Amino acid sequence: MLSSLATLALFLSACGGDSSTGGGNIELSCSSIEADDSSSSLGDVNGPLSSSGLQERSSSSFAEFLSSTTPKSSSSATKSSSSSWEKSSSSIIDDRFSSTAISSSSVSSESSSSDVNSSSSSGGASGRTFTDSRDNRVYRYVEIGTQTWMAENLNYAVTSSNSWCYGEGGSVDESGEYITLSDEEIQANCKKYGRLYNWEAVMAGAASSSAIPSGVQGICPDGWHLPSNAEWIMMVDFIGGESVAGTKLKSATGWIDKGYGLIIGTDDYGFNALPGGYRFFAGYFLNVGGIGYWWSATENDSYNTYRWRMGSHYAYVSEGYPDKSNGYSVRCIKD
């Protein structure tokens, strides 16, 4: 299994796009990776879609992609393969990117405590805080248009086994090599990036919603809810659309150049998006430092759910619908 996955990692180190599944077929998207300084990408020369459009998806299979694609640089070279890839009862191929686990020395300081209803902070748009009564953890929040968003990823530990700190209970993929993080590194990742959750944990038994507001509290604190895909679109449209939203939402620090260049975020609204990577449903972790992924409350079908993605090397934000069993970050929005 690891041998096959290592080969796959070489391919997907140059292909950070989502893979989605429907009707048993694997579909790959390479729209997120730029192997050089040109504006075109491997799988989507037209760039990101509009917020109201369909998600970027490629109908070519993994084997077809390997046999027909010539890498743009030696750093993103892939091995050819003649084997076909078929979807098992729960498996898909999802986002892949060279990952570097953070060290405990790079952990940012925690926010000061304050209640959301009585905050008198003068710290600017992202200086206001509220306390999650479940564990007394303090979160910053910001107003973007008519919405109020958490300004950091959720870090609430559920009692089930469906949430993780990056690297917890599994290996970390670094350019096709699998390593084990120390406990200190794992906890540092959780403190900086929050926890990763699969969709079951995120929804906490609620049904999918595409409404504004979603009405799905899910794993969010009291008074907050999991944003629907429509609520994500509402925010992205407010700040100028998908093509520029990534830069405007990304933190100005904390993103790593993975060899494809670095587009520094301006964090115009204090959203402070950080690249927490993700947990692949097979049990290992990828992409920390390079890409961030956030769930919505809206499913696409019985296998896949809408999520939003930002990367260190591109300015846009994109929506996709990967497997529900993957572990992604969560941002809650105020009721």
Secondary structure, 3 states (H helix, E strand, C coil): CHHHHHHHHHHHCCCCCCEEEECCEEEECCCCCCCCCCCCCCCCCCCCCCCCCCCCCCCCCHHHHHHHCCCCCHHHCCCCCCCCCCCCCCCCCCCCCCCCCCCHHHCCCCCCCCCCCCCCCCCCCCCEEEEECCCCEEEEEEEECCEEEECCCCCCCCCCCCEECCCCCCCEEECCEEECCCHHHHHHHHHHHCCEECHHHHHCCCCCCCCCCCCCCCCCCCCEECCCHHHHHHHHHHCCCHHHHHHHHECCCCCCCCCCCCCCCCCCCCCCECCCCEECCCCCEECCCCEEEEEEEEECCCCEEEEEEEECCCCCEEEECCECCCEEECCCEEC
